[in-house]
Amino acid sequence: RRRLAPLNEDNGRFLLLAALIAAYLSAGATVFSALESPSEAAAQLRWNRTLHNFSRIFNISLPELRAFLRSYEAAMAAGIRVDALRPRWDFPGAFYFVGTVVSTIGFGMTTPATVAGKVFLIVYGLFGCAGTILFFNLFLERIISLLAFIMKACYERQLQRSGLLPPNFRRGPAVSGMGSLVGWKPSVYHVLLILGIFAVTLSCCASAMYTAVEGWNYVDSLYYCFVTFSTIGFGDLVSSQNAAYQHQGLYRFGNFIFILMGVCCIYSLFNVISIIIKQVLNWVLKKFECRCCPKCHKSSTRLSRRNAITPGARLRRHNITVDADGQYDSDTEGRRLSGEMISMRELTASNKVSLAILQKQLSETANGYPRNVCINTRQNGFSAGVGALAIMNNRLAETSDSR
C-alpha cells in the first residue's frame, strides 16, 4: 500500500506561515480589542447622553434629529465639511487621488460618486496598480544594487587594510581571480539595518514637516507616516487637505516627495523583513524535520548505507541541480527509494550528469566565473523566481543557494 508523500519544504513553509499569520492576527485582534473597546463604549455613552440632552433642550424629536444626522453623514461622505476645505476634484486634488489609488494607499477621503467614474476607476486601477508594483520592484532592485556597491567598496577597503588585497587593486576582470571576492554578496542583515535607519530618518523628517504645517502633534504625525508609507491608508489623518497653506506649492511638492520616497523605502524594508521571516521558517522546519517519525528516519538511514553507489546523495552533497536525459520512471525511482541496488539506467544517467558538471566547471574556470554557481540546465524565464522575493534571493548573501 502506497503511503501519502510528506509535505515538501515549500508547502510546509506555506502552512507554517499561514498558522503564524493566523496566530498573529488573533493576538493583534485581542490586544486592539482590549485597548480600544472601552474607549469606544465610553464614547458611545457620551454621544447618547448628548443626543438626548439636545433633543430635550431644543424640543426636537429623536427620529427627526437622527434623520438630520444621517444627511450630515452623507454630506461628509461626499466631501462636504463645515469648515472650508480645498476642492476635492480640481486637478491637484484629482492627482492626489490617483496617486493614492495606484500606490494602494486608498485614504478614502475622496471617492468617485458617478457610475462612469467608478467604472473608469476599475480599469485605471488595474493597470495603474500593476505598473506601480513594478516600479516598486525596480526601485528595490536599484537600491539593493546601490547598497551592494557601497558595501563592497567598504569590504575591499577593509581587505586592503588587512593586507589581503594589493593596494593598487581595481575592480574588473581580475575580481574573478581574487578568491576573497568571488561570489561576494551583501549581508541581508546589513541591508535591513541601513534601510531601517533610512526609513526612521525619513519618517522623522516628514513628521516634523507635518507637525509644523498641519498642526498635528508629533506622535500623530509619526502614526500618519507609517500608515501612509506602508500603504495601509486608514484616512483618519490626511495631509494637504486645508484650503490654504503658507508656501502651499512648496508644501505640496514636499508632501509628494516624502510619500513617494517613504512608500518605496518601506516597501523595500518589508521585503527584507520577509526574507528574515522566511529564514526563521526554514530554521523551524529544519528543527522539526523527521522528528515526527524517527523510526522512518532510522530505516532510511540504514537503507542508504546499503547502496554503494548513490548519485542522488552525491548530487545533493554538492548542492547541484542538473536535469539528466529525461526524468526517472516510477519503477527506477521506487527501487532507489526502497533501498535496492541501483539500476544501470540510473548509473548511466549519473555518469552523464558527472560529465556535464565537469564540462560546466571547466568552462566557468576558463572564463573566470565562480565555480560554486548552482547549475541548472532547465532554466527558463521564471526559474530564478519572480518579484521582490527573487530580487532579494539573487542579491543577498543569506538567501543564496551557495549558503
C-alpha positions as CSV (number, residue, x, y, z in Angstrom):
1,R,0.0,0.0,0.0
2,R,1.4,3.3,-1.0
3,R,1.7,6.0,1.7
4,L,1.0,9.6,1.1
5,A,4.1,11.6,0.3
6,P,5.1,14.0,3.1
7,L,4.8,17.7,2.6
8,N,7.7,19.3,0.7
9,E,9.6,22.3,2.1
10,D,7.7,24.9,0.2
11,N,4.3,23.6,1.3
12,G,5.5,23.1,4.8
13,R,6.8,26.7,4.9
14,F,3.5,28.0,3.5
15,L,1.4,26.1,6.1
16,L,3.6,27.2,8.9
17,L,3.5,30.8,7.8
18,A,-0.3,30.6,7.5
19,A,-0.6,29.3,11.0
20,L,1.8,32.0,12.3
21,I,-0.2,34.7,10.5
22,A,-3.5,33.4,11.9
23,A,-2.0,33.4,15.4
24,Y,-0.5,36.9,14.8
25,L,-3.9,38.2,13.7
26,S,-5.7,36.7,16.7
27,A,-3.1,38.2,19.0
28,G,-3.4,41.6,17.4
29,A,-7.2,41.5,17.5
30,T,-7.1,40.6,21.2
31,V,-4.8,43.5,22.0
32,F,-6.6,46.1,20.0
33,S,-10.0,44.9,21.3
34,A,-8.7,45.3,24.9
35,L,-7.2,48.7,24.2
36,E,-9.9,50.3,22.1
37,S,-13.2,48.7,23.2
38,P,-13.5,50.6,26.5
39,S,-12.9,53.9,24.8
40,E,-15.5,53.1,22.1
41,A,-18.1,52.1,24.7
42,A,-17.4,55.3,26.7
43,A,-17.7,57.5,23.5
44,Q,-21.0,55.8,22.6
45,L,-22.4,56.5,26.0
46,R,-21.4,60.2,25.9
47,W,-22.9,60.6,22.4
48,N,-26.2,59.0,23.5
49,R,-26.3,61.4,26.5
50,T,-25.5,64.4,24.3
51,L,-28.2,63.4,21.8
52,H,-30.9,63.1,24.4
53,N,-29.9,66.3,26.1
54,F,-30.0,68.2,22.7
55,S,-33.4,66.7,21.9
56,R,-34.8,67.7,25.3
57,I,-33.4,71.2,25.3
58,F,-34.4,72.2,21.8
59,N,-37.6,70.2,21.8
60,I,-36.7,68.1,18.7
61,S,-37.8,64.5,18.4
62,L,-35.1,61.9,18.3
63,P,-36.3,60.4,14.9
64,E,-36.1,63.9,13.2
65,L,-32.6,64.5,14.8
66,R,-31.3,61.2,13.6
67,A,-32.6,61.8,10.1
68,F,-30.7,65.1,10.1
69,L,-27.5,63.4,11.3
70,R,-27.8,60.8,8.5
71,S,-28.0,63.6,6.0
72,Y,-24.9,65.1,7.6
73,E,-23.0,61.8,7.3
74,A,-23.9,61.5,3.7
75,A,-22.6,65.0,3.1
76,M,-19.3,64.1,4.9
77,A,-19.0,61.0,2.6
78,A,-19.4,63.3,-0.4
79,G,-16.5,65.5,0.8
80,I,-18.6,68.4,2.3
81,R,-17.4,69.8,5.5
82,V,-18.4,72.7,7.8
83,D,-15.0,74.3,7.6
84,A,-13.6,75.4,4.3
85,L,-11.5,72.7,2.6
86,R,-9.7,72.5,-0.6
87,P,-11.7,71.3,-3.7
88,R,-11.6,67.6,-3.9
89,W,-11.8,67.2,-7.7
90,D,-9.7,70.0,-9.1
91,F,-6.5,68.9,-10.9
92,P,-4.3,68.8,-7.8
93,G,-6.9,67.1,-5.8
94,A,-7.6,64.5,-8.5
95,F,-3.8,64.0,-8.9
96,Y,-3.6,63.3,-5.2
97,F,-6.5,60.8,-5.5
98,V,-5.0,58.8,-8.4
99,G,-1.7,58.7,-6.5
100,T,-3.4,57.1,-3.6
101,V,-5.1,54.7,-5.9
102,V,-2.1,53.3,-7.9
103,S,0.0,53.1,-4.7
104,T,-2.8,51.2,-3.0
105,I,-2.8,53.7,-0.1
106,G,-6.5,54.5,-0.5
107,F,-7.2,57.1,2.1
108,G,-11.0,57.1,1.3
109,M,-11.5,60.8,1.8
110,T,-12.2,61.2,-1.9
111,T,-14.2,58.6,-3.8
112,P,-15.9,58.8,-7.3
113,A,-19.6,59.4,-7.0
114,T,-20.7,58.8,-10.6
115,V,-21.1,55.5,-12.3
116,A,-18.7,56.5,-15.1
117,G,-16.1,57.5,-12.5
118,K,-16.4,54.1,-10.7
119,V,-16.1,52.1,-13.9
120,F,-13.1,54.1,-15.1
121,L,-11.5,53.6,-11.7
122,I,-11.7,49.8,-12.1
123,V,-9.8,49.9,-15.4
124,Y,-7.5,52.7,-14.3
125,G,-6.6,51.0,-11.1
126,L,-5.9,47.6,-12.8
127,F,-3.1,48.9,-14.9
128,G,-2.0,51.7,-12.5
129,C,-1.5,49.4,-9.5
130,A,0.3,46.8,-11.7
131,G,2.7,49.4,-13.0
132,T,3.3,50.9,-9.6
133,I,4.2,47.5,-8.1
134,L,6.6,47.0,-11.0
135,F,8.1,50.4,-10.2
136,F,8.5,49.4,-6.5
137,N,10.3,46.2,-7.6
138,L,12.6,48.1,-9.9
139,F,13.3,50.6,-7.1
140,L,14.1,47.7,-4.7
141,E,16.5,46.2,-7.3
142,R,18.3,49.5,-7.7
143,I,18.5,50.4,-4.0
144,I,19.9,46.9,-3.3
145,S,22.4,47.3,-6.1
146,L,23.5,50.7,-4.7
147,L,23.9,49.4,-1.2
148,A,25.8,46.4,-2.6
149,F,28.2,48.7,-4.5
150,I,28.8,50.8,-1.4
151,M,29.2,47.8,0.9
152,K,31.5,46.0,-1.5
153,A,33.7,49.1,-1.7
154,C,33.9,49.2,2.1
155,Y,34.7,45.5,2.1
156,E,37.5,45.9,-0.4
157,R,39.0,48.8,1.6
158,Q,38.9,46.6,4.7
159,L,40.7,43.8,2.9
160,Q,43.3,46.2,1.6
161,R,43.9,47.5,5.2
162,S,44.2,43.9,6.3
163,G,46.8,43.1,3.6
164,L,44.6,40.6,1.8
165,L,44.3,42.7,-1.3
166,P,47.1,44.7,-3.0
167,P,46.9,48.5,-2.6
168,N,46.6,49.1,-6.3
169,F,43.6,46.7,-6.6
170,R,41.0,47.8,-9.1
171,R,37.6,46.3,-10.0
172,G,37.4,44.5,-13.3
173,P,38.1,41.0,-14.7
174,A,40.7,40.5,-12.1
175,V,38.0,40.2,-9.5
176,S,37.4,36.6,-10.5
177,G,41.0,35.8,-9.7
178,M,40.6,37.0,-6.1
179,G,39.2,34.2,-4.0
180,S,38.2,36.6,-1.3
181,L,35.8,38.5,-3.6
182,V,34.4,35.6,-5.6
183,G,30.6,35.3,-5.1
184,W,30.6,38.1,-2.5
185,K,27.1,39.4,-1.7
186,P,25.9,41.9,0.9
187,S,24.5,40.7,4.1
188,V,20.7,40.8,4.4
189,Y,21.1,42.0,8.0
190,H,23.3,44.9,7.0
191,V,20.8,45.9,4.3
192,L,18.0,45.6,6.8
193,L,19.9,47.9,9.2
194,I,20.6,50.5,6.5
195,L,17.0,50.5,5.2
196,G,15.7,50.7,8.7
197,I,17.8,53.7,9.6
198,F,16.8,55.4,6.4
199,A,13.1,54.7,6.9
200,V,13.3,56.1,10.5
201,T,15.1,59.2,9.4
202,L,12.7,59.8,6.6
203,S,9.7,59.3,8.9
204,C,11.1,61.7,11.5
205,C,11.8,64.4,8.9
206,A,8.3,64.0,7.4
207,S,6.7,64.1,10.8
208,A,8.5,67.3,11.7
209,M,7.1,68.9,8.5
210,Y,3.5,67.7,9.2
211,T,3.7,68.9,12.8
212,A,4.7,72.3,11.7
213,V,2.4,72.7,8.8
214,E,-0.7,70.6,9.7
215,G,-0.7,71.4,13.4
216,W,-0.7,67.7,14.5
217,N,1.3,66.5,17.5
218,Y,4.4,64.6,16.7
219,V,3.0,61.2,17.6
220,D,0.1,61.7,15.3
221,S,2.5,62.7,12.6
222,L,4.6,59.6,13.1
223,Y,1.4,57.5,13.0
224,Y,0.3,59.1,9.8
225,C,3.7,58.5,8.2
226,F,3.7,54.8,9.0
227,V,0.0,54.3,7.9
228,T,0.7,56.2,4.6
229,F,4.2,54.8,3.8
230,S,3.0,51.2,4.5
231,T,0.0,51.8,2.1
232,I,-2.4,51.0,4.9
233,G,-4.2,54.3,4.5
234,F,-6.9,54.5,7.1
235,G,-7.8,58.0,6.2
236,D,-8.4,59.3,9.8
237,L,-5.4,61.7,9.2
238,V,-4.8,63.0,5.7
239,S,-2.3,65.7,4.8
240,S,-2.7,68.7,2.4
241,Q,-6.5,68.9,2.9
242,N,-6.9,72.5,4.2
243,A,-8.0,75.3,1.8
244,A,-4.7,77.2,2.0
245,Y,-1.2,76.8,3.5
246,Q,1.8,79.1,3.7
247,H,4.1,78.2,0.8
248,Q,1.4,75.9,-0.5
249,G,3.2,74.9,-3.6
250,L,6.4,74.0,-1.8
251,Y,4.5,72.0,0.8
252,R,2.6,70.0,-1.8
253,F,5.8,69.2,-3.5
254,G,7.5,68.2,-0.3
255,N,4.4,66.1,0.7
256,F,4.6,64.3,-2.7
257,I,8.3,63.6,-2.4
258,F,8.0,62.3,1.2
259,I,5.1,60.0,0.4
260,L,6.9,58.6,-2.8
261,M,10.2,58.0,-1.0
262,G,8.5,56.7,2.1
263,V,6.4,54.2,0.2
264,C,9.4,52.9,-1.8
265,C,11.6,52.7,1.3
266,I,9.0,50.9,3.4
267,Y,8.2,48.5,0.6
268,S,11.9,47.6,0.3
269,L,12.1,47.3,4.1
270,F,9.1,45.0,4.2
271,N,10.6,42.7,1.6
272,V,13.9,42.5,3.5
273,I,12.0,41.6,6.7
274,S,10.1,39.0,4.7
275,I,13.4,37.3,3.9
276,I,14.2,37.2,7.6
277,I,10.9,35.7,8.3
278,K,11.5,33.1,5.6
279,Q,14.8,32.2,7.1
280,V,13.2,31.8,10.5
281,L,10.6,29.5,8.9
282,N,13.3,27.4,7.3
283,W,15.1,27.1,10.6
284,V,11.9,26.0,12.3
285,L,11.2,23.4,9.6
286,K,14.7,22.0,9.9
287,K,14.3,21.7,13.7
288,F,11.1,19.7,13.2
289,E,12.4,17.7,10.2
290,C,12.0,13.9,10.7
291,R,11.2,14.3,14.4
292,C,7.6,13.3,13.8
293,C,8.8,9.9,12.5
294,P,12.2,8.8,13.9
295,K,11.5,5.2,13.0
296,C,11.3,6.0,9.3
297,H,14.4,8.3,9.7
298,K,16.4,5.3,11.1
299,S,15.2,3.0,8.4
300,S,16.0,5.4,5.6
301,T,19.5,5.9,7.1
302,R,20.1,2.2,7.3
303,L,18.9,1.6,3.7
304,S,21.0,4.4,2.3
305,R,24.1,2.7,3.7
306,R,23.4,-0.5,1.8
307,N,23.9,1.2,-1.6
308,A,27.5,1.5,-2.7
309,I,26.6,4.0,-5.4
310,T,24.1,6.8,-4.6
311,P,24.2,9.5,-7.3
312,G,21.3,11.3,-5.8
313,A,23.1,11.8,-2.5
314,R,26.3,12.8,-4.3
315,L,24.4,15.5,-6.2
316,R,22.7,16.7,-3.1
317,R,26.1,16.9,-1.3
318,H,27.5,19.2,-4.0
319,N,24.2,21.2,-4.0
320,I,23.9,20.9,-7.8
321,T,20.7,20.6,-9.7
322,V,21.1,19.1,-13.2
323,D,18.5,17.6,-15.4
324,A,19.5,14.3,-16.9
325,D,18.2,12.9,-20.1
326,G,14.6,12.7,-19.0
327,Q,13.1,12.1,-15.6
328,Y,13.4,8.7,-13.8
329,D,10.4,6.5,-14.3
330,S,8.4,5.3,-11.4
331,D,9.9,1.9,-11.3
332,T,13.5,3.2,-11.1
333,E,12.6,5.8,-8.6
334,G,10.8,3.2,-6.5
335,R,13.8,0.9,-6.5
336,R,16.1,3.7,-5.5
337,L,13.9,4.9,-2.6
338,S,13.3,1.4,-1.4
339,G,17.0,0.8,-0.8
340,E,17.6,-1.8,-3.5
341,M,20.7,-1.8,-5.7
342,I,20.9,1.0,-8.3
343,S,19.8,0.2,-11.9
344,M,22.1,0.5,-14.9
345,R,19.9,3.3,-16.3
346,E,20.4,5.4,-13.2
347,L,24.1,4.7,-13.2
348,T,24.4,5.8,-16.9
349,A,22.4,9.0,-16.1
350,S,24.7,9.6,-13.2
351,N,27.8,9.4,-15.4
352,K,26.2,11.8,-17.9
353,V,25.4,14.2,-15.0
354,S,29.0,14.0,-13.7
355,L,30.4,14.7,-17.2
356,A,28.1,17.7,-17.6
357,I,29.2,19.0,-14.3
358,L,32.8,18.6,-15.2
359,Q,32.4,20.3,-18.5
360,K,30.5,23.2,-16.9
361,Q,33.1,23.7,-14.2
362,L,35.9,23.7,-16.8
363,S,34.1,26.3,-18.9
364,E,33.5,28.5,-15.9
365,T,37.1,28.2,-14.8
366,A,38.3,29.2,-18.2
367,N,36.1,32.2,-18.4
368,G,36.8,33.4,-14.9
369,Y,33.4,32.6,-13.4
370,P,33.0,31.4,-9.8
371,R,32.8,27.6,-9.6
372,N,30.2,27.5,-6.8
373,V,27.3,28.6,-9.1
374,C,24.2,26.4,-9.0
375,I,23.9,24.6,-12.3
376,N,20.5,24.2,-13.8
377,T,20.1,23.3,-17.5
378,R,16.3,23.6,-17.3
379,Q,16.2,27.4,-16.6
380,N,13.6,29.5,-18.2
381,G,12.3,33.0,-17.6
382,F,10.8,32.1,-14.2
383,S,13.5,29.7,-12.9
384,A,15.0,32.3,-10.5
385,G,11.7,33.4,-9.2
386,V,9.5,36.4,-9.9
387,G,9.1,39.7,-8.0
388,A,10.7,41.2,-4.9
389,L,11.5,37.9,-3.3
390,A,13.5,36.7,-6.3
391,I,15.4,40.0,-6.3
392,M,16.4,39.6,-2.7
393,N,17.3,35.9,-3.2
394,N,19.6,36.8,-6.1
395,R,21.3,39.7,-4.5
396,L,21.7,39.0,-0.8
397,A,24.2,36.6,0.8
398,E,22.0,34.8,3.3
399,T,19.4,33.7,0.7
400,S,21.8,32.5,-2.0
401,D,21.9,28.8,-2.9
402,S,25.5,28.5,-2.1
403,R,25.0,29.3,1.6
